[in-house]
Amino acid sequence: MVHVTESGCTGRWMWTRELTGRARGELAELNRLLEAVTADPKKSDGWLWSMSSNGVFSTGILSDLIRSKVLNSGQNNCETLRNNLVPKKMEVFVWRARKNRLPVLTELDKRGVDLNSVRCPLCDGDIESVSHSLILCKHTYDIWCKILEWWGWGRSKSPSVQVEELFCDTSCASSDIGKNIWQAVVWSCSYLIWKNRNQKVFSNKCWNVPVAVNEIQVKSFEWIAKRCKYKPIDWHNWLHNPQIFLS
């Protein structure tokens, strides 16, 4: 039984049996904590959130805290990229790739996973890192070359060999919406390349380059055309003259 006064909390415990062992220690700790409590009998009980100066919970403050303590922590500190032309799961994928947190074989090996090999499951030509899987693997690189040809650059432009540059470089577009569209295409291509890699690892299924390019064209059109509110995107131009969407 506890009685609250202006000087604090007083009272006595009413037990059906004597406490022993761990329970006795926990009671002593509770009593120690209560000694520091100053209660106001004129006010009702309530919760205070210690992370806010006014004691009121705020989802905005919590989001900022998570972003500063979790998303941007560690040596690979980088701003979280956002693009409203693609599904949210793709933003998560891009964040993981930029932070080296995709479960490629070298990363799994670092975490003590017992593997037969850390060589690329697609080409077997090198160890599988994030940059190798998404860009440098022969099968992946050929897909990127075909994507660049689709957008009218041909061999005049080469795929980036750095993950950060791949996801962030939008210099080929002249307008803000064009930059978003090109970035969304690159993200879609990278996401589908990773999905293909997983199909090879877990189901022993693998694209050939023409099938891969066709799926990237179709899926990126579905995602971007559905979400783009500032510029109409039609299938004919998307397939045959996509550079008009960059201006």
ChimeraX attribute file (.defattr): number of C-alpha atoms within 10 A of each C-alpha:
attribute: neighborCount
match mode: 1-to-1
recipient: residues
	/A:1	7
	/A:2	9
	/A:3	10
	/A:4	14
	/A:5	13
	/A:6	10
	/A:7	11
	/A:8	15
	/A:9	17
	/A:10	12
	/A:11	9
	/A:12	8
	/A:13	8
	/A:14	8
	/A:15	7
	/A:16	6
	/A:17	6
	/A:18	8
	/A:19	12
	/A:20	8
	/A:21	7
	/A:22	8
	/A:23	11
	/A:24	12
	/A:25	12
	/A:26	12
	/A:27	13
	/A:28	11
	/A:29	11
	/A:30	11
	/A:31	11
	/A:32	11
	/A:33	10
	/A:34	14
	/A:35	11
	/A:36	10
	/A:37	11
	/A:38	13
	/A:39	16
	/A:40	14
	/A:41	14
	/A:42	9
	/A:43	7
	/A:44	7
	/A:45	9
	/A:46	5
	/A:47	8
	/A:48	12
	/A:49	11
	/A:50	10
	/A:51	13
	/A:52	12
	/A:53	9
	/A:54	9
	/A:55	11
	/A:56	11
	/A:57	15
	/A:58	11
	/A:59	8
	/A:60	9
	/A:61	12
	/A:62	13
	/A:63	11
	/A:64	12
	/A:65	13
	/A:66	13
	/A:67	14
	/A:68	12
	/A:69	11
	/A:70	10
	/A:71	17
	/A:72	15
	/A:73	13
	/A:74	10
	/A:75	7
	/A:76	10
	/A:77	12
	/A:78	14
	/A:79	11
	/A:80	14
	/A:81	12
	/A:82	16
	/A:83	14
	/A:84	14
	/A:85	21
	/A:86	24
	/A:87	14
	/A:88	11
	/A:89	10
	/A:90	18
	/A:91	19
	/A:92	13
	/A:93	17
	/A:94	23
	/A:95	20
	/A:96	16
	/A:97	21
	/A:98	23
	/A:99	20
	/A:100	16
	/A:101	14
	/A:102	19
	/A:103	15
	/A:104	24
	/A:105	22
	/A:106	19
	/A:107	17
	/A:108	15
	/A:109	15
	/A:110	9
	/A:111	10
	/A:112	8
	/A:113	11
	/A:114	9
	/A:115	10
	/A:116	8
	/A:117	13
	/A:118	17
	/A:119	16
	/A:120	20
	/A:121	20
	/A:122	21
	/A:123	14
	/A:124	13
	/A:125	12
	/A:126	15
	/A:127	18
	/A:128	24
	/A:129	21
	/A:130	24
	/A:131	19
	/A:132	20
	/A:133	26
	/A:134	25
	/A:135	23
	/A:136	20
	/A:137	22
	/A:138	15
	/A:139	19
	/A:140	23
	/A:141	20
	/A:142	17
	/A:143	23
	/A:144	24
	/A:145	17
	/A:146	18
	/A:147	22
	/A:148	16
	/A:149	14
	/A:150	18
	/A:151	17
	/A:152	15
	/A:153	14
	/A:154	13
	/A:155	11
	/A:156	8
	/A:157	11
	/A:158	12
	/A:159	17
	/A:160	16
	/A:161	14
	/A:162	15
	/A:163	19
	/A:164	15
	/A:165	12
	/A:166	19
	/A:167	21
	/A:168	13
	/A:169	14
	/A:170	19
	/A:171	11
	/A:172	12
	/A:173	19
	/A:174	12
	/A:175	14
	/A:176	11
	/A:177	18
	/A:178	20
	/A:179	20
	/A:180	21
	/A:181	24
	/A:182	22
	/A:183	23
	/A:184	25
	/A:185	23
	/A:186	21
	/A:187	22
	/A:188	24
	/A:189	24
	/A:190	25
	/A:191	20
	/A:192	20
	/A:193	23
	/A:194	19
	/A:195	13
	/A:196	19
	/A:197	23
	/A:198	17
	/A:199	14
	/A:200	15
	/A:201	14
	/A:202	8
	/A:203	10
	/A:204	12
	/A:205	12
	/A:206	17
	/A:207	16
	/A:208	11
	/A:209	16
	/A:210	12
	/A:211	12
	/A:212	20
	/A:213	22
	/A:214	12
	/A:215	15
	/A:216	22
	/A:217	19
	/A:218	13
	/A:219	16
	/A:220	22
	/A:221	20
	/A:222	14
	/A:223	17
	/A:224	20
	/A:225	19
	/A:226	13
	/A:227	14
	/A:228	16
	/A:229	11
	/A:230	7
	/A:231	11
	/A:232	9
	/A:233	18
	/A:234	11
	/A:235	14
	/A:236	9
	/A:237	12
	/A:238	19
	/A:239	14
	/A:240	11
	/A:241	13
	/A:242	17
	/A:243	17
	/A:244	12
	/A:245	19
	/A:246	18
	/A:247	12
